[in-house]
Amino acid sequence: MKNLIAIALFATSISFAQQLTLDRANGLAKLPLKCLQQEYPNKLGQMLIDSTEIAAPKVLHPAFYGCFDWHSSVHGHWSLVYLLNHFPDLNNRQEIINKLKVNLSKQNIQQEVAYMTKAHEKSFERTYGWAWVLKLQLELEVSKEPFAKELAANLQPLTALVIQRYIEFLPKLNYPLRVGTHPNTAFGMALAWDYALHANNVALQNSLRDNALRLFKNDADCPFAWEPSGTDFLSPCLEEIAIMQRVMPDKDFLKWLKDFAPALFSKNYKWEPGKVSDRSDGHLVHLDGLNFSRAWNLYHLAKQYPKQLGHLRTLADAHLNFSLPAIVDGNYEGEHWLASFALHAFEEK
């Protein structure tokens, strides 16, 4: 009896720890709020044609210069909009709105578009940063907050450019990038699909579906045992599953999944979370992000297919719970981006 009570209490404590309460939302909001307008340290992904292009991050990217790098800044903005949408009584509410309005001004977005339309920057943030732009656009468009409509309109030209880039680029990609970091093809396509569906953008949907099937349909026996690599923050196997789950009919997808990842159908399937040896190392701390990204994909599967894959929710909980305490440890290497990954896991949960 004591053992049963202990197990029940443990399960309850894990469940409670994983709820996105207002207190936790306030804690997570502090991280992107802190870095949204923090210019340094900064990692630019810039291609220099000549010395005239050398400039400070804020000059080059007036909207997305904070949070260490461009893509982290974009999903930092998404985090704050997401939190405002779900917690109207968020602390620092007006400060957050003010910063969003400053960064996502019409003029600033026009400058971001001008940067990305340079002939030598066509691959800038392909496709990871592109995907987060679409996720930010979606969050602004579904928001009922008064400020969001204006910011959604401001961001739209950059979103339109990203959509154009996807449609141009994907047919040229002969082989997908099956990596656990930024260039992962499937991850960029999955977030783009969510926006394409929301916006009823048929051209983008067709491009994503056709190219996902071309790139991934014949894959089988994904080597889950090879994951993770040492600095992964995405699971190559799960991200491929995520895009195929979106673009395939249920019956076809489940048939494909049984060939691609048969072990996931076992109710006893175990997968150990990634362990970080040094959270002050900007690359090693990626593994906390891996745990969150595994969680959001496992939740997505369990939610859509509760009969066949509902047991994966427990595995998702274990991954979310493993890294959740680490994202407020004071190390900027993780703090500048991990809140977004945790929130996306909560979103899918």
N, C-alpha and C positions, 0 to 999 in steps of 0.2 A: 504493500500500500504506500509506504514512504517513497519507494522508487517511482511509483505512478504519479504521486503528487509532485515530486521533484521534476519529473519530465514535463508535467503540465505547466508548472511554474516557469520552467526554462522556455518552453514553447511560447508562453504568454509574454515573457520578457523580450524574446526575439521579435515577436509580432509587434509589440508596443514600440520597440526600438526602431522598427522600420516604418512607422507611420509618419507621414509628412504633416506634422502638427505646425501650428503657428509659431511656436518657439523654435522648432527646427528650421522652418522657413526663414525666420529672422536671422538665424545663425548662418544659413547658406547664402542669404542675400548679401551679407557683409563682405563675402569674398569677391564677387564681381564688382560690387559697389566700390570696394577699396581700390581695385586696379583699373577701373573703366577709363579713368583719366590719368593713370600713372604711366608716364612715357618710358621710363627706364627702370630696370634693364629691358632691353628690346632685341628681338631677333628678327631682322628683315629678310624676306625672301626675294630680294631685289636683283634684277638683271641690269647691270650698268652698261650703257652704251658709251658714255663719256662722263667726264667729271661734272658736267652741268646737272647730272641726275643725282648727285650726292646731296642729300638733305636730311634733316631731322625726321624721325618717324611721324611726328604730328603734322609736319608739312606735307609729307608724302601721302599720309593716310589720316586726314582730319577726323574721319568718323571712327576708324578702327585702329587707333595707334596704341591703345592701352593693353594691359593684361599680357605683356611679353611678346605676343605675335598676333598677326592679323586674324587668323581663324579663331584663336582663343578669345579675342576681343568680340568677334561676331557672336560666338555662343555665350559669352558673358552677357551681351545685350539680350539674347534670347532668354537666358536664365531670369533676368530681372523682369522682363515682360511676362514670362510664364508665372512668376511668383505674384506679381501684381494682379494677374488675371484670376488667380486662385485664392489670394489672400488680400482682399481690399484693405484690411486693417494692418498691413505690414508696417513695421517700424521704418522710419526714414522714407516713408512713401513719397513725400514731396521732393526730397533730395534726389531720389531715384528718378522720378519723372523729369525733374529739371536737367539731370545729366543726360538722360535719354534724348530729350529735346535738343540739347546743345549738340550732342554727337551726331544724331540722325537728322540734322537739318538738311533742307533741300540742297543748299550750296555744298555741304560736305559730301553728300552722296554723289552729286555731280562730279566732284573732284575724284572720288573713288572710281566712278565710271570712266573718267578721262584717263586715269592711271591704267585701268585694265584694258582699255582699247588701244594702248600702245602696241605696235606690231610685235615687239619683242617681249610682251608680257601676256601673250595669249594663254600660256600655261600657268599663269600665276594662280596659286591655290587650287589647282585642278587635282581632284574634284572635291577634296575634303572641305575647303573653305567655301566652295560653291554650294555644297549641300547645306551648310549651316546658314548661308544667306537665305536659302529657300525656307528653312525651318523658322528663321526669324520672321520672314515675310508672313508665313502662315500664322504664327502666333499673334502678330500685329493685326492681321485681318480678322481673326476670330474674337479678338478682344472687344469687350463692351466698355472699356475705359475711354473716356472722352479724348485723351491725348493720342490714342493709338491710330485713329483714322488718318490723321495728318501724317504721322510717321510712316504708316503703311504706304501712303501716296508718295512720300519722299523717297522711300526705299525702292519703289517699283522699277525705276529705270535700271538699277543694278540687278534686280531680280530678272528683268527681261533680258539683260545681257547674259546672265548666267544660263538661262534657259536656252538662248541661242547657242551658247558655247557647248552645252550638253549635246544638243542636236547635231552640231557640227562635228564634235569630237568622237562620240561613241562609235559611229560606223567605221572610223579609222583605226579603232583599237582592235587589232587582230587577236590579242591575247590579254586576258584580264590580269590585273595585279592582285595576286593572292598573298597579301602581306598583312601584318597586324598593326600597321601604322598608317599615316595620313593618306598615302596614295591608293589604299584599298578600293578597288573598283566597286565592289558590291555595296559597301557602306554608303558611298556617295550616291549610288543609284537608289538605294532604299529611301533615304531622306528625300531625294528628289521626287520619287514616286508619291510619297505622302503629300507633297505640295501639289503635284500635278493632279492628283485625285481631288484634293480640296478645291483647286482652282478650275477644275473641269478642263484642263489644258490637254486636249486630245492628242495634239502633235507631240508633246513631251511624253505623254503616256505611251503612245505607240513606239516612240524611239526607245524608251526605257524597256518596255516589254520585249520588243523585237531583239534588242541587243542583249538583254539578259538571257533570253532563251538561246540565242546564238552562242553566247559565251559559256553558259553554265549547264545547259540542259543535259548534256551527255556526261557530266561529272558523276562519279560514284565513289563510295568508300573513302570519304574524307578522313584524313589521318588525325583524328582528335588527339591521339597519344603524342603527336609531335608538338602540340600546343601546351604552354605558350613558348614563343621565342623570348629572349631575355629582356626586350624592351617593348613588347606588344602592349597596345591599349585597345586593340580590337581582336576578335577571334575570326581568323579567315574562314573557318568552317561555318560558324554561326552567321556571319555577315552574308555569306552566299545563301544560306538558308533564308535569311531575312528578305532578300530581294525576290527569291523564287516564291516565297510564301505570298508575296504581294501580287506578283504578276500571273500566277498560275491558278486555274480553278482548283477548288478544294480536292476533288478526287485525283486529279493529275498531280497535284503537289504532294499529297500523302504517298502516292505511289513512287514519285521521284525521291521523296525523303527516305523511304524505306531502303532504297538502293544507296542513297548518299550518306545516311547516318542511321543505320539500323539500331545502334545501341541506345539511341534516345527513346525508343519505344519501351525499353525495359524499365519497370517501376523501381528497380533496384540500382539504376544507373548512378554512378558516383563520378564526380569531377572536382578535383581539389582546386580551391581558389589560388590565384597567383600570389606569391609571397614576395614582399618588397624587402630587400636587405638594407637599403639606405634611402630614406625619403628625402634627403637633401640633394640627391642626384637626380637631375631633371629627366634623365632617360629611364633609370631604374624605377622611378615612381610611376612610370606608365602602367605598371602592373595593377595598381589600384584602379586605374581607368578600365583596364581589361575586366576586372571583376564587375564593375558597373555595367560595362557593355555586354558582357555575358548575361548579366541579370536581365537587362531590358529585352534581349532577344529571347531568352527562356520564358519570361513573362508573356511576351507576344505570342509565342507558340502555345503556351498553356491556356491562354485566354481564348484563342481562336479554336483550339481543338481540345476542350476539357476532357472528353472521353478518352482520346488516344494519348494525349500528352499533358494532361492536367497535373501529373506528378512532378513535372519539371518546375512547378512553382516553388516547391520546397528547395530545390537546388538553386533557383534564382534567389530566394531569401537568404540562403547561406552565403552566396557571393556578395550580395548587397550588404549584409550584416558584417562581413569580414572586413571590408574597407571603409565602411561609413565613419567609424571613429577617427580615421586617419586624415580626413580632409581638412580638419581645422587644427592641424598640429603646428602651425606657425611657419612651415616651410613654403616659401613663395613658389618653389619648383612645382608643387602640387596645387597650392591654393589658387593659382591664377586660372585653373581650368577644371579642376575636379568637381567643383560644385555643379557645373553643367552636366557632367556625366551622371552624377548622383541623381540630379533632378530628372533626367531623361529616364533613368531606371524607375524612379517613383512614378513618373508619368505612365509608363507601361504597366506598372504594378496596379 
